[in-house]
Amino acid sequence: MRFSVRKRRTAPAVIIVALIDVLVVLLIFLMVTTTFRQQPALKLTLPDSAQGKKSGAEEHPPLVVSIDKDGNFRFDKNDLPVTLDQLRSRLVERVNQEPDLKLAIRADKNAPWFRIVNVMDLAKEAKVKTLTAFTRDAAKP
């Protein structure tokens, strides 16, 4: 009687190099498709200024209060609308946490002037050390 000899099966092997190639391609795809620049949710038309400073990378970026053309306030990066009283309390709270707080006003060029003055008054009341405003470069004649 003749018995057939069974060949040993080799265990399936996972090719690591191919997996690494796929992971690198996925990583490159994610890096290319991800946006690194923050797009503000609130669209503002900033006023022109020939003497405005270029914004750059600072150690401590300023706290930003945005004012749209309808006079609505938005506090910091969350872009949620706040009232004047809420803005006052949040500003005082932040100054208590960080005494050398820098405040920047980012107002639309059609924003009501009294709203900008309101923010300036609140900043003075909260004892903010530095107050600036965002502008864009004036067109060269």
C-alpha positions, 0 to 999 in steps of 0.5 A: 500500500502506498501512502501519499506523502503530505507536504507541509504547508507553510504558515501565511506570512504578512509582508511588513514592507508592503504594510509600511508602504501603504501606511506611508502613502496614507500619511502623505495623503492625510498631510496633503489634504489637511489644511494647516491654516485656520480659516476664521468663521467670521468674514470681516472687511478690515479697514486699510492702514498704511502704518499697520504692522505685519502680524507674525509669530509671537510668543503670546498672541493677543486675545482677539475680540471681533466685531462684525458689521452689525455690531455683534461681539465675538470673543477669542477663538470660539467665535460664539456671539457674546453680549457686552456684559458677557464680554466684560466678565470674560475679559476681567476673568482673563486679565486676572489669569494673565495680568500682561494680557494683550487685546486686539480688536478685529472689527469690520470697517462698517462696524458701528464705531460705538461698539469699538469704543465699548471694547476699548472702555472694557479693556481700560476697565479690566486694566488691559496693558496693550490694546491693538487693532487688526488692519490690512495694508492700504493700496499703493497709489 
